[in-house]
Amino acid sequence: MSPQLLKILGVPIDLGGNHRGVDMGPSALRVAGLNAGLRSLGHEVRDLGNVSVPNPQSRDPGNPTARFLDEIGGVCSEVAATVHREMGDGAGLVVLGGDHSAAIGSISGTSARAAERGESIGVIWVDAHTDMNTPETSPSGNIHGMPVACLIGRGPDKLTGILGPSPKVKPENVVFVGIRSVDPTERDLVHGSGCHVFTMREVDELGIRRVMTTAMELACADTAGFHLSFDMDGVDCRVAPGVGTPVMGGLTYRESHLLCEMAHDSEQMIAMDLMEVNPVEDVRNATAELGVELILSAHGKKIL
């Protein structure tokens, strides 16, 4: 990828989960030097600021099986429309979360842009969790555990119908990497979805290079490329402590970097999300600093 125009969009949303603080993630990433780091690689950077997000303390969460559905639907619709519009000049896009429900908006936007050209996209979803609950299966009603289900057409209409028809991504072009925590009520959905899952056992057995090579082949099969959606809890919580739902045994520091380096080298990455940085849980902004490093690796930074 040669130097290009990169646009940064913040989504300071914490409506999708129970842990306050993740709304400060976009600010923490910017404070950690994201924009300057991308410029140092030769990219032109245009920071679009943040979309507006309602304050959860001033709202009734509504239906307990899909908490803050109306508010999240509104935010994701704005994110999708912004992504769709801002990608129109061929720019690259980096979306900063916020909880992972924001990816319903960002991926709906990239999917709609591809659909206008008669194309589809793939998704590589790096996460400790599969995020494939629905309101009927979720033990918490938290929508940050539902975005993949929504993107493949299984969820509330307010989320599945953003910017056009559902699904936004064909299940066979969705690939999970780093999975190690799945709700018992979610397992059947994952098994029957048609999505591809590389748990941490596969990462251990095959190595991240083989896993990522296969993941990109699957995500790019008959598509225009892939949207990389990276939840920082995909990384081992001893390396990335500043997340809302930490799980031991995740990707190592170098596995995370190699995954992003390979995404860049493939020249098939359409856009990137970096989600779930929670400064309240962090140690001296270490998780945000790692998040910046990973974004830079996905946009051309090399060791030599």
Residue, then its C-alpha position, 0 to 999 in steps of 0.5 A: m500500500s503506497p501512501q494514501l489519504l486516510k480518514i479517522l472517525g471516532v465512535p465514542i459509544d459505550l451503550g453496547g456494554n456494561h463497562r463504562g469508560v470505553d467511550m474514551g477510547p477514541s480520545a486515548l488513541r489520538v492522545a497516544g499519537l495515532n494521527a502523527g504516527l500515520r503521517s510519519l508513514g507518508h499518509e495524508v491524514r484527515d481526522l473527521g472527529n467523532v460522531s455524536v453519541p447519547n449519554p447512557q446515564s440520561r436514557d432508559p435502556g428499554n427492552p432488556t434483551a437489546r439494551f439501548l437498541d434505538e440509540i445504538g441504531g441511530v449511532c450506527s446509522e450515522v457511522a454507516a452514512t459517514v463511512h459510505r460518504e467518506m470512502g467515496d474518494g478512494a480514501g482509506l478509513v480507520v474507525l476508532g471505538g468505543d464498544h464493538s457495536a460500532a462495527i455494525g455501522s462501519i461495516s454496513g458503510t463499507s458494504a454499501r459502498a461495495a454494493e454500489r459497484g456490484e461487489s461484496i466484502g469480507v470481514i476478519w473479526v479479531d476478538a476474544h468473543t464471537d459477538m453472535n448473540t441475538p436478543e433471544t440468546s443474549p444473557s445480558g442484552n448487551i448489543h456489543g455481543m451481537p454485531v456479527a449476528c446483525l451483519i449476517g442478517r440475524g438481529p433487530d431490523k434497526l441494526t440489520g437494515i442500516l443502509g440497505p438490505s441484509p445481510k451486509v456480509k455473507p457468512e462464508n466471508v466472515v472469519f473470526v480470529g483469536i476466539r476463546s470465550v463463547d456464551p453457551t447460548e451462542r454456540d449453536l448460532v456460531h456452529g450453524s452460521g457458516c462463518h469460519v472460526f479460528t479459536m486460540r487453539e488453532v492459533d496455537e496449533l497452526g501459528i498466526r501466519r497460517v491462520m491469517t493467510t487462510a483467513m484472508e483467502l476466505a474473506c477475499a473469496d469472490t469479494a472486493g477485499f476485507h474489513l478488519s475489525f480488531d477488538m483489543d480484547g483479542v490480545d492477551c489481557r496481560v499485554a492489553p489490560g485496558v479493555g472491558t471484557p478481558v480474557m486470558g490466553g489471547l494473541t501475543y504482542r507479536e502475533s497481533h502485529l504480524l496479523c496486522e502486517m499481513a493485512h497490510d501486505s495483502e493489499q486487500m484491506i478496505a478499512m479497519d476498526l480498532m475497538e474496545v479500548n477502555p482507559v478506565e481499565d488501562v495502565r498508563n495508556a498502554t492498551a491505547e499505545l498498542g492499539v496505535e502500534l497495530i493500526l500503524s502496522a496495518h498501514g505500512k509500518k515495518i521493522l526495517 
